[in-house]
Amino acid sequence: MRKNENKRKNIRNNDIKDLESVKACLNPQQREAVESIEGPLLIVAGAGSGKTGVITTRVAEMLERGIPQAAILALTFTNKAAREMEERVKTLTGLKLSNLTVSTFHAFGVLVLRERSVEIGYRPNFTIYDSSDKLACLRESSRELKLTHEPSELNTLASLFSDIKTHRSKWDEVTSIHKALYDEYHELMMLHNAVDFDDLIIKPLELFESRSDILDEYRRRFRYIMVDEFQDTSRIQYRLVRLLALEHRNLCCVGDDDQSIYSWRGADFTNLLNFEKDFSERKEIKLERNYRSTGTILKAANAVIRNNSDRKDKELWTHDGHDEMTIRFAAPEDEQEEATFIAETIGALRATESLAYDQMGILVRTNALTRSIEDALLANNLPYSMSGGTSFFQRQEIKDMIGYLRIIDNPDDDVNLLRIINTPRRGVGKTTLEVIVTLARNKEYSLYSAVSEIVFGSGRGPAEGIGDKIRSGLAEFLDLIERFRDLFQTKEDEKSSLAATFNELVEEVNYWGFLVQEFRNNEKIVKWRYENIQGFATFLERWENNPDNLDPTLNRWLNRITLNARDEVDDSEAGKVNLMTIHASKGLEFDVVFLAGVEDGIVPHAKAIEENPKSIEEERRLFYVAITRARKKLYISSCLTRKIRLETIACIPSPFLEEIPEELMENAESEEPLSQDEDVSGYFNKMPWK
């Protein structure tokens, strides 16, 4: 007993030493933020000001002061950020943190709904529908009402319904014609025992607002709340946090209104004002020292963003001894010349300065601008990765096998049943599906129950026209699902391998044979797709064997991958030039940044301004975010002409460029080593807006 006590004491002493040494490295404002634990706190953290370190050290400080792990709730916006935060706190404290809740808003919603599923009319093994599942359910709802919608219309309706549900829009004379479909969609979701991403925030909020007893329980549990990237919270996310924090008032919000660029998906930076009103006794701390960029880059960023009127006053500065080189500006003739300049400059920087490819980023306002850049990178044999590609979990073969797992976990999930009931082929065509759907509708139960009745029932009624061969195929399908439900449950009870059971499932359904049949003329595709499934099994095995995973069940795995698929990063993309939109670059940084297509109508974007003239300030914030991604070098290019829809048009440089002081910019020259007889004095024209 005494030995264990001494061991704990030694660990604690080491933790104190580590924490104190970390705090000693903080600047005065950072340290004040770390040590301000009690009461509401607003940390205005400028770009590159070390906010992640402040947040993680602040959590460690709370633990050191004796605040229980279970009393702390830290919320952020991506699973990657949540994992990084948790790992850094573990490293700092040496603790396992099994009771600390560090998660995204949506993962927190899953936690609440899993614990309170009965109160909202769901079973605990509910399914989370991603965007494609949501569209499939919406399509099914449309068919049920005998409506016909094109895919593009369904996408528009999905966005409308999301806005209605999250209170960003209200029904009006134009949109109210879709209310019947909206209601049908939600009835079908309940029938499927499924929720969408909006539900993960809305349903906990509705539960807290309608059940004060349940709200009080969560208030007692989470007495200290931190929110990262607070400027990106939506109104309903803030309402959720506000409800939880009102009693104990230990709410710390960390954000930067200058980096609020997601209004199109519900973010509302005026939540900063709401926070100030709801927690008027708050302390406010500004983190303005930048540890990322050169002074030149910061001067440019400050000069641009101060033109916004709706912001908190702050000025980024640095003591860093980076070379005070100017920002390089290029005015290429067209997008091909622009792309060539970028590719050749990357190659030269790689050769002359040994810069790693993955420390160089190419940022554009829209994905439509990437084609010529991709061509130039390929032509110069430069490895690159582009954001916005197909997610691993969205690939056909992965979706198929996840579909099997979802039906095994939740048989009432009609969307996934429709996906797999004829994959591989079981002779289930349109006629059979219509019989199954009709029976389910008439009896008001799930498609799986309808299939069971067709297989084990009398064969009369709607199922009378289904032949013995199809009935036999459906019986084999039901047998497969039931057997593997038992197998997975046994593995969970025995704490044995879920991954091994998954591999058995892949073999049992003969997915290899299905791929061979589907892609009989392309063996490479068959192997590549099957290897993806094997990779999925490896992910599952790694997850269930993680010692920090105390409850490795199939349901938890399925919900985890649905949430993670929203912001996953493929490790295979490491070591490549990063090509992405400015929105996708938020939170990232690179030694060298190329901002391409900085032209009026693109930056700021003409459509955004046309829809709402007030969005000029958000467009400026977007440009500010782009500038502050650069650590050492920044290249900005604005074409003289650009081909748009087969028409070559004259371009005008972005008006935002006029906001950068002239002395901070110079005309770019090729970074490639030049021979003595080459004259580059006219490589690009003088900055055309001067």
FENRA-V744906 format. One record per run of one state. SS is the DSSP state (helix for helix, strand for strand, loop for the rest). FROM is the first residue (numbers start at 0). LEN is the number of residues. If there is no record, write none. Layout:
SS FROM LEN
SS FROM LEN
This chain:
loop 0 1
helix 1 23
loop 24 3
helix 27 8
loop 35 5
strand 40 5
loop 45 5
helix 50 14
loop 64 4
helix 68 3
strand 71 5
loop 76 2
helix 78 15
loop 93 7
strand 100 4
helix 104 11
loop 115 2
helix 117 3
loop 120 6
strand 126 3
loop 129 1
helix 130 14
loop 144 6
helix 150 15
loop 165 9
helix 174 17
loop 191 2
strand 193 3
loop 196 2
helix 198 12
loop 210 1
helix 211 10
loop 221 2
strand 223 4
loop 227 2
helix 229 3
loop 232 1
strand 233 1
helix 234 11
loop 245 5
strand 250 5
loop 255 1
helix 256 3
loop 259 3
helix 262 3
loop 265 1
strand 266 1
loop 267 3
helix 270 8
loop 278 4
strand 282 5
loop 287 1
strand 288 1
loop 289 5
helix 294 11
loop 305 11
strand 316 1
loop 317 9
strand 326 4
loop 330 4
helix 334 19
loop 353 3
helix 356 3
strand 359 5
loop 364 2
helix 366 13
loop 379 4
strand 383 3
loop 386 5
helix 391 3
loop 394 1
helix 395 14
loop 409 4
helix 413 7
loop 420 9
helix 429 14
loop 443 3
helix 446 10
loop 456 4
helix 460 5
loop 465 2
helix 467 27
loop 494 3
helix 497 11
loop 508 2
helix 510 8
loop 518 4
helix 522 22
loop 544 9
helix 553 11
loop 564 6
helix 570 3
loop 573 3
strand 576 5
helix 581 4
loop 585 4
strand 589 6
loop 595 3
strand 598 1
loop 599 1
strand 600 1
loop 601 3
strand 604 1
helix 605 6
loop 611 1
helix 612 15
loop 627 2
strand 629 8
loop 637 3
strand 640 4
loop 644 2
strand 646 4
loop 650 2
strand 652 1
loop 653 1
helix 654 5
loop 659 2
helix 661 3
strand 664 3
loop 667 23
